[in-house]
Amino acid sequence: METKGTDEVEKLKSRFMSAWHSVKYSWVLKTKTSFSRNSPVFLLGKCYHFKAEDEESPTESCTADEFDNNVVMGNVDDFRRDFASRVWLTYREEFATLPDSVVTSDCGWGCTLRAGQMMLAQALVLHFLGRDWTWPEALTLEALDTETRTSSAARRLVASLEASFQGDRPRLPEALCQGGAEEADSHLKEVYHRTIVSWFGDTPSAQLGVHRLVHLGMASGKRVGDWYGPAVVAHILRKAVEAATDPGLKGINVYVAQDCTVYSADVIESHSARADACGGPEGHVADSRAVIILIPVRLGGEKINPDYFNFVKGILSLEYCIGIIGGKPKQAYYFVGFQDDSLIYMDPHYCQSFVDVSTSDFLLQSYHCPSPKKMPFVKMDPSCTIGFYSKSVQDYERICNELSKVLQPSLKEKYPAFTFMKGHGRDYELSVPAEKKEWPFIREKRKAGATAGDFVLL
């Protein structure tokens, strides 16, 4: 009886915290983000310009309404379409309980896992759809209405507390139906799109969902509610892809660099591994194994070293870059681009309701964000994980050659962020196995996720 009573208390506590986070993290996109008309904007290797044709003053600004009415010329809509097409994965609530817990939400602690999911999703988009793919409905996304969503969250808080005292769990909202694909030519791409999103569903069976990631993290000493660092998440993503049983994920491997060093022979070996199956959605077959290269690095001591700013810009300017798992202290973000001295990122700190991705017509809108956000480089936490997508051995060789230029240290900085070495990691007689190297990262101090914007042109 005592155990049962304790479980009920834990469930009540979990429901209260989930409802509270619904309110807390519904305010996260309230502020507006400003973009300059006069500086190029880089987004995962693509460059965009927002300069107006009739602009008289270099400091002229533009309101959100003018932006939406296309007063500003240039390829603004191209940028909006590109950004909104990236898969956005945020906090969710009211999903099935996480392993060995009564927790039904990752609000407040799962931001780094979500940032890692977004990076992995971008790699899968590159793999199956290519960098030029955009979601046909990207420009139809409505700006997130913070007031409305917060009011809804407040109502859910009251309903959750009432149900808790009554001993009933609130019913999950049903996914709304969305119209089918408009054109026959885009149907297959939409199948790929939905398949990729479904792999990140918030269910125990999802191949790359938060339940699977949390379970893999437990094997490395993490518990539900613990904060995950970027390096730990890199290893968890590798394990998740390695353990995936869906045929669509058999043609992809994940390589995690050791001690800021990429060993070329190991990457090339990964390109040829798992040759038994390499299918994709709807029978897609790849002719080689692709490799997602994840490189945990530290760009400074307590704070980021300013000498690395240009390095980060160079990385995000490359077409095969899949972004950076990073953030600022106690807040993890997914960095996807930059303008001037500010990073552009996707924010996982937004609490949304569970969506059943097992249905063929599940709602996709909550997996795409219409509102990019910016953060000054100086606020970036030095601990991060950089990601690249390599489709083949030839692709990897090209990546090595191009990155060698970006990695050239500046006059002030003595060491590059990471290096490439020939041969295997084992050839250098590394004293500690790769698996054990995760533990120093895992034993970081626990940090709590926190909150930190629409899209305005200046």
ChimeraX attribute file (.defattr): number of C-alpha atoms within 10 A of each C-alpha:
attribute: neighborCount
match mode: 1-to-1
recipient: residues
	/A:1	6
	/A:2	7
	/A:3	8
	/A:4	9
	/A:5	10
	/A:6	11
	/A:7	14
	/A:8	15
	/A:9	13
	/A:10	15
	/A:11	18
	/A:12	20
	/A:13	16
	/A:14	17
	/A:15	25
	/A:16	17
	/A:17	18
	/A:18	25
	/A:19	25
	/A:20	18
	/A:21	23
	/A:22	28
	/A:23	22
	/A:24	20
	/A:25	24
	/A:26	25
	/A:27	20
	/A:28	18
	/A:29	22
	/A:30	14
	/A:31	13
	/A:32	15
	/A:33	19
	/A:34	19
	/A:35	21
	/A:36	20
	/A:37	23
	/A:38	15
	/A:39	13
	/A:40	17
	/A:41	23
	/A:42	23
	/A:43	26
	/A:44	23
	/A:45	20
	/A:46	17
	/A:47	15
	/A:48	17
	/A:49	18
	/A:50	21
	/A:51	20
	/A:52	16
	/A:53	10
	/A:54	9
	/A:55	13
	/A:56	8
	/A:57	7
	/A:58	12
	/A:59	11
	/A:60	13
	/A:61	16
	/A:62	18
	/A:63	14
	/A:64	15
	/A:65	10
	/A:66	13
	/A:67	17
	/A:68	13
	/A:69	8
	/A:70	12
	/A:71	14
	/A:72	22
	/A:73	16
	/A:74	16
	/A:75	15
	/A:76	20
	/A:77	18
	/A:78	14
	/A:79	19
	/A:80	17
	/A:81	21
	/A:82	20
	/A:83	26
	/A:84	25
	/A:85	23
	/A:86	23
	/A:87	26
	/A:88	25
	/A:89	29
	/A:90	27
	/A:91	26
	/A:92	25
	/A:93	23
	/A:94	22
	/A:95	20
	/A:96	15
	/A:97	15
	/A:98	21
	/A:99	16
	/A:100	10
	/A:101	14
	/A:102	18
	/A:103	23
	/A:104	21
	/A:105	31
	/A:106	27
	/A:107	29
	/A:108	24
	/A:109	24
	/A:110	26
	/A:111	31
	/A:112	28
	/A:113	31
	/A:114	29
	/A:115	30
	/A:116	26
	/A:117	27
	/A:118	28
	/A:119	31
	/A:120	28
	/A:121	23
	/A:122	27
	/A:123	28
	/A:124	23
	/A:125	23
	/A:126	19
	/A:127	20
	/A:128	18
	/A:129	17
	/A:130	12
	/A:131	17
	/A:132	9
	/A:133	16
	/A:134	20
	/A:135	18
	/A:136	13
	/A:137	13
	/A:138	20
	/A:139	17
	/A:140	11
	/A:141	15
	/A:142	11
	/A:143	12
	/A:144	17
	/A:145	13
	/A:146	17
	/A:147	12
	/A:148	11
	/A:149	18
	/A:150	17
	/A:151	13
	/A:152	14
	/A:153	23
	/A:154	18
	/A:155	14
	/A:156	18
	/A:157	21
	/A:158	14
	/A:159	14
	/A:160	22
	/A:161	19
	/A:162	14
	/A:163	16
	/A:164	19
	/A:165	10
	/A:166	9
	/A:167	11
	/A:168	11
	/A:169	17
	/A:170	15
	/A:171	9
	/A:172	13
	/A:173	11
	/A:174	12
	/A:175	16
	/A:176	11
	/A:177	12
	/A:178	12
	/A:179	7
	/A:180	10
	/A:181	14
	/A:182	9
	/A:183	8
	/A:184	8
	/A:185	9
	/A:186	12
	/A:187	13
	/A:188	15
	/A:189	18
	/A:190	16
	/A:191	14
	/A:192	20
	/A:193	23
	/A:194	18
	/A:195	18
	/A:196	23
	/A:197	21
	/A:198	22
	/A:199	22
	/A:200	24
	/A:201	22
	/A:202	28
	/A:203	23
	/A:204	18
	/A:205	13
	/A:206	20
	/A:207	23
	/A:208	27
	/A:209	21
	/A:210	24
	/A:211	24
	/A:212	24
	/A:213	21
	/A:214	23
	/A:215	19
	/A:216	19
	/A:217	23
	/A:218	14
	/A:219	10
	/A:220	17
	/A:221	11
	/A:222	17
	/A:223	16
	/A:224	20
	/A:225	19
	/A:226	19
	/A:227	23
	/A:228	28
	/A:229	26
	/A:230	26
	/A:231	26
	/A:232	25
	/A:233	27
	/A:234	30
	/A:235	22
	/A:236	26
	/A:237	25
	/A:238	18
	/A:239	19
	/A:240	20
	/A:241	19
	/A:242	15
	/A:243	15
	/A:244	16
	/A:245	11
	/A:246	16
	/A:247	16
	/A:248	24
	/A:249	22
	/A:250	24
	/A:251	26
	/A:252	28
	/A:253	22
	/A:254	23
	/A:255	23
	/A:256	24
	/A:257	25
	/A:258	20
	/A:259	14
	/A:260	18
	/A:261	17
	/A:262	24
	/A:263	22
	/A:264	19
	/A:265	15
	/A:266	18
	/A:267	26
	/A:268	20
	/A:269	14
	/A:270	20
	/A:271	25
	/A:272	16
	/A:273	17
	/A:274	16
	/A:275	13
	/A:276	8
	/A:277	16
	/A:278	21
	/A:279	18
	/A:280	19
	/A:281	19
	/A:282	12
	/A:283	10
	/A:284	12
	/A:285	15
	/A:286	18
	/A:287	11
	/A:288	17
	/A:289	25
	/A:290	29
	/A:291	28
	/A:292	28
	/A:293	24
	/A:294	29
	/A:295	27
	/A:296	28
	/A:297	20
	/A:298	19
	/A:299	23
	/A:300	15
	/A:301	10
	/A:302	11
	/A:303	16
	/A:304	19
	/A:305	17
	/A:306	14
	/A:307	16
	/A:308	20
	/A:309	17
	/A:310	13
	/A:311	19
	/A:312	22
	/A:313	21
	/A:314	17
	/A:315	23
	/A:316	26
	/A:317	21
	/A:318	20
	/A:319	16
	/A:320	22
	/A:321	25
	/A:322	31
	/A:323	31
	/A:324	29
	/A:325	32
	/A:326	26
	/A:327	26
	/A:328	19
	/A:329	17
	/A:330	17
	/A:331	23
	/A:332	33
	/A:333	25
	/A:334	29
	/A:335	30
	/A:336	25
	/A:337	27
	/A:338	24
	/A:339	20
	/A:340	15
	/A:341	14
	/A:342	19
	/A:343	27
	/A:344	23
	/A:345	25
	/A:346	27
	/A:347	30
	/A:348	27
	/A:349	32
	/A:350	23
	/A:351	26
	/A:352	21
	/A:353	19
	/A:354	22
	/A:355	25
	/A:356	20
	/A:357	21
	/A:358	14
	/A:359	11
	/A:360	14
	/A:361	15
	/A:362	17
	/A:363	18
	/A:364	18
	/A:365	17
	/A:366	17
	/A:367	16
	/A:368	20
	/A:369	23
	/A:370	24
	/A:371	22
	/A:372	23
	/A:373	21
	/A:374	22
	/A:375	18
	/A:376	13
	/A:377	22
	/A:378	16
	/A:379	14
	/A:380	24
	/A:381	22
	/A:382	21
	/A:383	22
	/A:384	25
	/A:385	27
	/A:386	23
	/A:387	26
	/A:388	25
	/A:389	26
	/A:390	25
	/A:391	22
	/A:392	19
	/A:393	20
	/A:394	11
	/A:395	14
	/A:396	22
	/A:397	14
	/A:398	13
	/A:399	18
	/A:400	15
	/A:401	10
	/A:402	12
	/A:403	16
	/A:404	13
	/A:405	10
	/A:406	17
	/A:407	19
	/A:408	15
	/A:409	15
	/A:410	13
	/A:411	8
	/A:412	8
	/A:413	13
	/A:414	10
	/A:415	12
	/A:416	16
	/A:417	21
	/A:418	17
	/A:419	18
	/A:420	15
	/A:421	13
	/A:422	11
	/A:423	15
	/A:424	16
	/A:425	19
	/A:426	12
	/A:427	10
	/A:428	10
	/A:429	9
	/A:430	11
	/A:431	7
	/A:432	8
	/A:433	12
	/A:434	16
	/A:435	10
	/A:436	9
	/A:437	13
	/A:438	18
	/A:439	13
	/A:440	10
	/A:441	14
	/A:442	20
	/A:443	13
	/A:444	12
	/A:445	11
	/A:446	14
	/A:447	16
	/A:448	18
	/A:449	22
	/A:450	17
	/A:451	18
	/A:452	15
	/A:453	19
	/A:454	17
	/A:455	21
	/A:456	20
	/A:457	20
	/A:458	19
